[in-house]
């Protein structure tokens, strides 16, 4: 028996010189407000949104048409916290290889997996210094170039030590990483003998180069966070902390006061509901409802993708949103915002709405409501810069059932099961 929902037809659009399709028409998509619409894309942006059938049967020029009947159309997620250099290493025998070819291969495959889930923009934290020096960063930057036109990958340079005699090499390495092409200054202040000095060094270098800051921290020390917020308040283009699970263990008054300080300083927080990552020991998730109530920009990331920190990490932003809703009490709309609008804001990317004039960064998921999509997000179509760049199709089959036929239950399948 064929799939009961219409299958989207493959797009025949081809990218132009900029990696963007001439034109693409998305037909019969459902929006979260319940409307069914056609959406015309061109030049990497949304050109028009109209009632179903109002934009014509085909796209203009040499474009193509994709039937999205039965799909919910959403702004695409973004991945604000990935680890491309260590991804997909949990099952390796022996020590992890940092040969540049191996790192590039892992980083590329990890980005493509996350793109298939819907993330058209990713921020990868890459270790610099120690044994690998700058080779891992160079490999991830090469992966970034090979992914151009498919996904936007930015890199965060993560040195181990920045204070004392041992930290001198880390400071030099961090400056070299920025010259090499890293676009964000990161690190793990909790692992340095002087966490406050480490954070101040990162903020100083970021200020010199006009770079964002993205730090790993448990956020278990309110006094340290208060000092960080006081300094970070004047830094542009911004400061992000993750995963901040230690905030959940603080007394309520201290946690609330810290959340207010972070909000006042404009510091964003990326939580990791799917599991932890290297550089922080504490498991669990930041107090997401407290942070949102205080006005903190709260995003959600994936963290480890099948490395030793989380051997079963999926790197799926919709799973992160599902967990924020099912386990941590956010409404589905709030949970999806954490992996889409807020995640893009943390990354410094422009806002996306399914409205004319906005970037054509979109995700179509089989389903008719956001709650159902977060529950059963199987079939997905990913659009980056106005063209389809990834597609996942799922068909569920059942054996014949007289009861199902009698009740008229929806069925999917291609034939009889023995």
Secondary structure, 3 states (H helix, E strand, C coil): CCCCCCCCCCCCCCECCCCCECCEEEEEEECCCCCEEEEEEECCEEEEEEECCCCCCCCCCCCEEEECCCEEEEECCCEEEECCCCCCCCCCCCCCCCCHHHHHHHHHHHHHHHHHHCCCEEEEEEEEECCCECHHHHHHHHHHHHCCCCCEEEEEEEECCCCHHHHHHHHHHHHHHHHHCCCEEEEEHHHCCCHHHHHHHHHHHHHHHCCEEEEEECCCCHHHHHHHHHHHCCCCCCEEEEECHHHHHCCHHHHHHHHHHHHHHCCEEEECCCCCCCCCCCCCCCCHHHHHHHCCCEEECCECCCECCECCCCCCHHHHHHHHHHCCCCCHHHHHHHHCHHHHHHCCCCCCCCCCCCECCEEEEECCCHHHHHHCCCCEEEEECCEEEEEECCCCCCCCCHHHHHHCCCCCCCCCCC
